[in-house]
């Protein structure tokens, strides 16, 4: 069972209280972009085994979106943070490095 | 506004009593909760303090609950709801805020008895231990299959708000969970 702390209301929310929103920090390509960029935005996901940044919504709670950094392999949660964040903030990266010294953000 | 509540005061008797609490006035307010104009309007209307994160402040017949960082639920007597919406709308003129009377969209239940805490603990993914979940906290969560909001409204009494469309479902859930002989005695 995945338990994430909602950064908006502070609840330790059980997975069944949440709705998943897929990979976080995607760059949106809309009208005027190349076909390759648009295809990548729509379909191509990192799907890593390991550290992953995800969007979640506290659907049966405060209703707000937030982001989570967790390990898809061990279900370990490194941090949850505001959805209004264009890239992983330093404290989240530090929390991941503390547990996964070899990890780099490009991986 | 509807002149009957969702289940017209249905009751499930037992050592833990489940009751549909009848008509209740509920107003949803969305806006900037740090705005002093908004705080003054809401607290002036309800006569209680402004709740902090996940808090509910209840007075004799009115209450304010924190629902999310930009949403409050204001509970007033049913017959005062329309007037309260008009008062708030006038007080918030020019603010980036919306006020809506949602009384007809909701149902309110009371669960009362020595095992009331346990009745809810069987249904929601929330740590309801008395040291974790205390009076004064408003917890929005999922009750079996549907969204619900719960708070402790008395020593042995908990209140539950759900959408009116699922009122019968929630009543049946609570009644089954409260059935005599099903006590676990965990808390």
Interface residues (C-beta under 8 A of the other chain):
Chain A: X8 X9 X10 X11 X12 X14 X16 X17 X59 X60 X61 X62 X63 X64
Chain B: X53 X54 X67 X68 X69 X71 X125 X127 X139 X140 X141 X142 X147
